[in-house]
Amino acid sequence: MNSESTSSEDQHKEGGKRMKNNGVSNGVYGLGFIGALVFYIQHAATFGEGVMGLLKALVWPAFVIYRLMDFLKM
């Protein structure tokens, strides 16, 4: 073991930033991304629309929240 590598416990004690394991939320986002990507790609008539569909699939939660707030008249 070299002196540069530290265990996750040592990083936590030293104030190092660690990400929490959010397996369920990552799975939901991943499935949503794949679903949105398939939807947008299927409806794309040109290559440019396909690229735009890829970008929209990355930010699909923003579209969901926008539509939800519009539906709730907020």
LOKOLKOL-739182 format. One line per 3 residues: their letters; for each residue z, x, y of N, C-alpha, C, O. Coordinates in nm, 3 decimals. Layout:
// residues N
a = Z X Y Z X Y Z X Y Z X Y; ...
This chain:
// residues 74
mns = 0.000 0.086 -0.118 0.000 0.000 0.000 0.000 0.090 0.124 0.083 0.180 0.134; -0.090 0.065 0.215 -0.095 0.149 0.335 -0.005 0.090 0.443 0.040 -0.024 0.433; 0.020 0.168 0.545 0.114 0.127 0.649 0.057 0.020 0.742 0.133 -0.047 0.811
est = -0.077 0.003 0.744 -0.136 -0.095 0.834 -0.129 -0.237 0.780 -0.126 -0.332 0.858; -0.128 -0.253 0.649 -0.125 -0.388 0.593 0.018 -0.439 0.592 0.111 -0.368 0.555; 0.034 -0.564 0.633 0.165 -0.627 0.632 0.154 -0.759 0.560 0.048 -0.821 0.556
sse = 0.263 -0.801 0.504 0.262 -0.930 0.436 0.268 -1.042 0.538 0.295 -1.019 0.656; 0.241 -1.164 0.492 0.243 -1.278 0.583 0.382 -1.302 0.639 0.396 -1.350 0.751; 0.485 -1.269 0.561 0.622 -1.285 0.611 0.650 -1.188 0.724 0.714 -1.223 0.823
dqh = 0.601 -1.065 0.711 0.620 -0.966 0.816 0.547 -1.007 0.943 0.600 -0.989 1.053; 0.427 -1.062 0.930 0.354 -1.108 1.048 0.429 -1.220 1.117 0.434 -1.226 1.240; 0.486 -1.310 1.039 0.560 -1.422 1.097 0.684 -1.372 1.171 0.715 -1.421 1.280
keg = 0.754 -1.276 1.114 0.873 -1.220 1.178 0.839 -1.145 1.305 0.915 -1.145 1.401; 0.722 -1.080 1.305 0.681 -1.001 1.420 0.615 -1.085 1.529 0.574 -1.031 1.631; 0.605 -1.215 1.509 0.543 -1.300 1.609 0.393 -1.310 1.595 0.327 -1.363 1.684
gkr = 0.338 -1.263 1.485 0.194 -1.274 1.462 0.156 -1.420 1.443 0.233 -1.498 1.387; 0.038 -1.457 1.488 -0.005 -1.596 1.477 -0.066 -1.619 1.340 -0.146 -1.540 1.292; -0.027 -1.731 1.279 -0.082 -1.771 1.150 -0.125 -1.915 1.161 -0.064 -1.994 1.233
mkn = -0.230 -1.948 1.090 -0.274 -2.087 1.086 -0.203 -2.157 0.972 -0.181 -2.100 0.866; -0.166 -2.282 0.996 -0.107 -2.362 0.890 -0.217 -2.409 0.797 -0.333 -2.419 0.836; -0.181 -2.436 0.675 -0.275 -2.485 0.577 -0.291 -2.636 0.595 -0.202 -2.713 0.560
ngv = -0.405 -2.678 0.650 -0.434 -2.819 0.674 -0.546 -2.861 0.581 -0.654 -2.899 0.627; -0.522 -2.857 0.451 -0.625 -2.883 0.352 -0.687 -3.020 0.362 -0.809 -3.033 0.351; -0.606 -3.123 0.384 -0.659 -3.259 0.387 -0.748 -3.280 0.509 -0.857 -3.335 0.497
sng = -0.703 -3.238 0.625 -0.784 -3.258 0.745 -0.912 -3.176 0.740 -1.016 -3.221 0.787; -0.906 -3.057 0.682 -1.028 -2.978 0.668 -1.126 -3.046 0.573 -1.247 -3.044 0.596; -1.075 -3.107 0.468 -1.161 -3.179 0.374 -1.227 -3.299 0.437 -1.345 -3.325 0.414
vyg = -1.151 -3.374 0.515 -1.205 -3.491 0.582 -1.313 -3.449 0.681 -1.420 -3.509 0.686; -1.286 -3.346 0.760 -1.386 -3.297 0.854 -1.510 -3.247 0.781 -1.622 -3.272 0.824; -1.489 -3.176 0.671 -1.602 -3.123 0.595 -1.691 -3.233 0.539 -1.813 -3.226 0.547
lgf = -1.629 -3.336 0.481 -1.707 -3.448 0.428 -1.777 -3.523 0.541 -1.892 -3.564 0.526; -1.708 -3.540 0.652 -1.769 -3.605 0.767 -1.886 -3.525 0.822 -1.988 -3.581 0.861; -1.871 -3.392 0.825 -1.979 -3.305 0.871 -2.102 -3.320 0.782 -2.214 -3.333 0.831
iga = -2.080 -3.316 0.651 -2.193 -3.328 0.558 -2.260 -3.465 0.573 -2.382 -3.474 0.576; -2.179 -3.571 0.581 -2.235 -3.704 0.598 -2.313 -3.719 0.726 -2.423 -3.776 0.727; -2.258 -3.667 0.836 -2.327 -3.674 0.965 -2.454 -3.591 0.963 -2.557 -3.632 1.017
lvf = -2.448 -3.475 0.900 -2.566 -3.389 0.892 -2.679 -3.458 0.815 -2.794 -3.457 0.858; -2.645 -3.518 0.701 -2.746 -3.589 0.623 -2.803 -3.705 0.704 -2.925 -3.726 0.705; -2.717 -3.780 0.771 -2.763 -3.895 0.851 -2.859 -3.850 0.959 -2.968 -3.907 0.972
yiq = -2.821 -3.750 1.038 -2.904 -3.707 1.149 -3.034 -3.641 1.102 -3.139 -3.660 1.164; -3.029 -3.565 0.994 -3.150 -3.500 0.943 -3.247 -3.604 0.889 -3.368 -3.591 0.908; -3.195 -3.708 0.821 -3.283 -3.812 0.768 -3.356 -3.887 0.879 -3.470 -3.931 0.860
haa = -3.292 -3.901 0.993 -3.352 -3.977 1.102 -3.431 -3.890 1.200 -3.484 -3.940 1.299; -3.438 -3.760 1.172 -3.512 -3.669 1.260 -3.660 -3.674 1.228 -3.700 -3.663 1.112; -3.741 -3.690 1.332 -3.886 -3.693 1.316 -3.948 -3.556 1.345 -4.058 -3.527 1.298
tfg = -3.879 -3.474 1.421 -3.931 -3.342 1.456 -3.826 -3.235 1.425 -3.710 -3.266 1.399; -3.869 -3.110 1.429 -3.776 -2.999 1.406 -3.668 -2.997 1.514 -3.551 -2.970 1.484; -3.706 -3.024 1.638 -3.610 -3.025 1.748 -3.502 -3.131 1.728 -3.385 -3.107 1.758
egv = -3.541 -3.248 1.679 -3.443 -3.352 1.651 -3.351 -3.311 1.536 -3.233 -3.346 1.535; -3.404 -3.236 1.441 -3.321 -3.186 1.332 -3.217 -3.087 1.380 -3.102 -3.091 1.336; -3.257 -2.998 1.470 -3.162 -2.903 1.529 -3.056 -2.978 1.610 -2.938 -2.945 1.602
mgl = -3.100 -3.078 1.687 -3.004 -3.158 1.763 -2.909 -3.231 1.669 -2.791 -3.246 1.699; -2.961 -3.277 1.554 -2.877 -3.341 1.454 -2.772 -3.248 1.399 -2.658 -3.289 1.375; -2.808 -3.121 1.378 -2.711 -3.022 1.332 -2.599 -3.005 1.435 -2.482 -3.001 1.399
lka = -2.636 -2.996 1.561 -2.535 -2.981 1.667 -2.447 -3.105 1.677 -2.326 -3.094 1.696; -2.507 -3.224 1.665 -2.428 -3.347 1.668 -2.333 -3.355 1.550 -2.221 -3.403 1.563; -2.377 -3.308 1.434 -2.292 -3.311 1.315 -2.169 -3.223 1.333 -2.064 -3.251 1.275
lvw = -2.180 -3.117 1.411 -2.066 -3.030 1.435 -1.959 -3.098 1.519 -1.840 -3.069 1.504; -1.998 -3.188 1.607 -1.902 -3.251 1.699 -1.887 -3.401 1.671 -1.855 -3.477 1.763; -1.909 -3.444 1.547 -1.904 -3.586 1.516 -1.771 -3.651 1.550 -1.771 -3.769 1.584
paf = -1.656 -3.583 1.543 -1.531 -3.653 1.580 -1.531 -3.702 1.725 -1.471 -3.804 1.756; -1.598 -3.629 1.813 -1.605 -3.673 1.953 -1.681 -3.805 1.964 -1.642 -3.891 2.043; -1.787 -3.822 1.886 -1.861 -3.948 1.887 -1.776 -4.063 1.833 -1.781 -4.174 1.886
viy = -1.699 -4.035 1.729 -1.613 -4.139 1.670 -1.509 -4.184 1.772 -1.488 -4.304 1.790; -1.444 -4.091 1.837 -1.340 -4.126 1.935 -1.401 -4.201 2.053 -1.343 -4.298 2.102; -1.519 -4.157 2.099 -1.585 -4.225 2.209 -1.615 -4.371 2.173 -1.587 -4.461 2.252
rlm = -1.672 -4.392 2.054 -1.705 -4.529 2.011 -1.580 -4.612 1.992 -1.579 -4.731 2.024; -1.473 -4.551 1.939 -1.347 -4.624 1.920 -1.289 -4.667 2.054 -1.245 -4.781 2.068; -1.289 -4.579 2.151 -1.236 -4.613 2.282 -1.323 -4.717 2.352 -1.271 -4.803 2.423
dfl = -1.454 -4.711 2.333 -1.543 -4.811 2.388 -1.518 -4.947 2.325 -1.516 -5.049 2.394; -1.497 -4.948 2.193 -1.470 -5.073 2.121 -1.337 -5.134 2.167 -1.326 -5.256 2.180; -1.236 -5.050 2.190 -1.104 -5.097 2.232 -1.098 -5.124 2.383 -0.993 -5.164 2.435
km = -1.208 -5.102 2.453 -1.217 -5.123 2.598 -1.113 -5.040 2.674 -1.045 -5.090 2.763; -1.103 -4.914 2.638 -1.006 -4.826 2.704 -1.073 -4.747 2.813 -1.008 -4.666 2.880
